[in-house]
Amino acid sequence: MVHNEKFKMDQTVTDDIRTIMMRGIIDEDTSFDPIGHTEGEIIINFKGVTAINSCGVRNWVNLIKSMSERDIFYEECPPLIVRQMNMVPSFVSHAQVISVFAAYVCDKCDDEKLILINHKAFKNSANIPEAMPCDSCEEGEMEFDGLPQQYFAFAK
């Protein structure tokens, strides 16, 4: 769909639902025109996004504003996208967030792990696990890296 040195965007269509997979850096050189020219329900998968700058945020916000009549869903949002959703409410706009990755860190071995959290859990931050056993060292506990109520503020 879109490919440049820093950013790639591919799509699949299943049952009239278009899923856009994003990978790389979203910045001033990123064009979202192909998304704006599609029709129907759309799922944006942010899992592969590695960086986003203020120009990239502006371009994204402009795209979302132009698609106000469409059903848009965000899935597999990494922490860097969650930060944008919390700082810039218009980054989400009318889209529905389906799932995000949350960072957990082991108190013994300092291993980090991203855990996928679905919308049913983060709608109430009390449903977010505060800790879980560490798979790496098998001795420590992986603890949520931050405060769930702040991290999931976009869901309010």
C-alpha positions in Angstrom: 0.0 0.0 0.0 2.6 2.6 1.2 6.2 2.0 1.5 9.2 4.4 2.1 12.5 4.0 3.8 11.1 4.7 7.3 7.4 3.7 7.1 5.3 0.8 5.7 1.6 0.4 5.6 -0.1 -2.7 4.3 -3.7 -3.7 4.2 -5.9 -6.7 4.2 -9.7 -6.8 3.6 -11.9 -9.5 5.2 -15.7 -9.3 5.2 -15.6 -5.7 4.1 -13.4 -4.7 7.1 -10.1 -3.2 6.1 -7.2 -3.7 8.4 -4.2 -1.4 8.0 -0.9 -2.7 9.5 1.6 0.1 10.2 5.3 -0.3 10.7 8.2 2.1 11.2 8.4 5.8 11.9 5.4 8.2 11.6 6.8 11.7 10.8 6.5 14.6 8.4 7.3 12.3 5.4 4.4 9.9 6.2 1.4 10.1 3.9 -1.9 8.7 5.0 -3.6 9.5 1.7 -4.3 5.9 0.8 -6.3 5.4 4.1 -8.3 8.5 3.5 -9.4 7.3 0.1 -10.8 4.0 1.3 -14.4 3.3 2.3 -16.1 1.3 5.1 -15.0 0.2 8.5 -11.3 0.3 9.2 -9.0 -1.2 11.8 -5.6 0.4 12.4 -3.0 -1.9 13.8 -0.2 0.2 15.4 1.9 -2.7 16.6 4.8 -2.1 14.3 5.1 1.7 14.9 8.5 2.4 16.4 8.4 6.2 16.6 6.1 9.2 16.0 7.0 12.9 16.1 4.8 16.0 16.4 4.5 16.4 12.6 3.4 12.7 12.3 0.8 13.3 15.1 -0.5 16.4 13.2 -0.8 14.4 10.0 -2.6 11.6 11.8 -5.1 14.0 13.6 -5.9 15.6 10.2 -6.6 12.2 8.7 -8.9 11.2 11.5 -10.8 14.5 11.3 -11.4 13.9 7.6 -12.8 10.4 8.4 -15.4 11.5 11.0 -18.2 9.6 9.3 -16.4 6.2 9.4 -16.1 3.5 12.0 -12.4 3.4 13.0 -10.8 1.0 15.5 -7.3 1.0 16.9 -5.6 -2.3 17.9 -2.3 -3.4 19.4 -1.2 0.1 20.3 2.3 0.2 21.7 3.2 2.5 24.6 4.4 5.3 22.3 1.0 5.4 20.7 -0.8 5.2 24.1 1.2 8.3 25.2 0.0 10.2 22.1 -3.6 9.1 22.8 -3.3 10.5 26.4 -1.6 13.7 25.4 -3.6 14.6 22.3 -7.2 13.6 22.6 -7.9 14.3 18.9 -5.4 11.5 18.1 -8.2 9.1 19.1 -11.1 11.4 18.1 -14.1 9.2 17.3 -12.1 6.0 16.9 -12.6 3.1 19.4 -9.5 1.6 21.0 -9.7 -2.2 20.9 -6.4 -3.2 22.5 -3.1 -1.7 23.7 0.2 -3.0 24.9 1.2 -2.3 28.5 4.7 -2.6 29.8 5.6 -4.8 32.8 9.0 -5.0 34.4 10.4 -7.8 36.7 11.4 -6.7 40.1 14.3 -9.3 40.2 15.8 -9.5 36.7 14.6 -6.2 35.2 13.2 -8.0 32.2 10.6 -6.0 30.3 7.5 -7.5 28.6 4.7 -5.9 26.7 1.3 -7.5 27.5 -1.7 -7.0 25.3 -4.7 -5.6 27.2 -8.1 -5.6 25.5 -10.7 -2.8 25.9 -12.9 -4.8 28.3 -10.0 -4.8 30.8 -8.8 -1.2 30.4 -12.3 0.4 30.5 -11.9 -0.2 34.3 -8.3 0.1 35.4 -9.1 -2.1 38.4 -9.2 -5.0 35.9 -5.6 -4.5 34.9 -3.2 -7.0 36.5 -0.8 -5.1 38.8 1.7 -8.0 38.8 2.3 -11.5 37.3 5.0 -14.1 37.6 8.2 -13.5 35.5 8.7 -15.9 32.7 12.4 -15.1 32.4 13.8 -15.6 35.8 10.8 -17.5 37.3 11.6 -15.9 40.7 10.4 -12.3 40.4 7.2 -10.6 39.7 6.5 -8.5 36.6 4.9 -5.3 37.8 2.9 -2.8 35.7 5.4 0.0 34.7 3.5 3.1 35.8 0.1 3.9 37.1 -2.8 2.1 35.3 -5.2 5.0 35.8 -2.8 7.4 34.1 -1.7 4.9 31.4 -5.4 4.2 30.4 -6.6 7.8 30.8 -7.6 7.8 27.1 -10.3 5.3 27.9 -12.3 7.6 30.2 
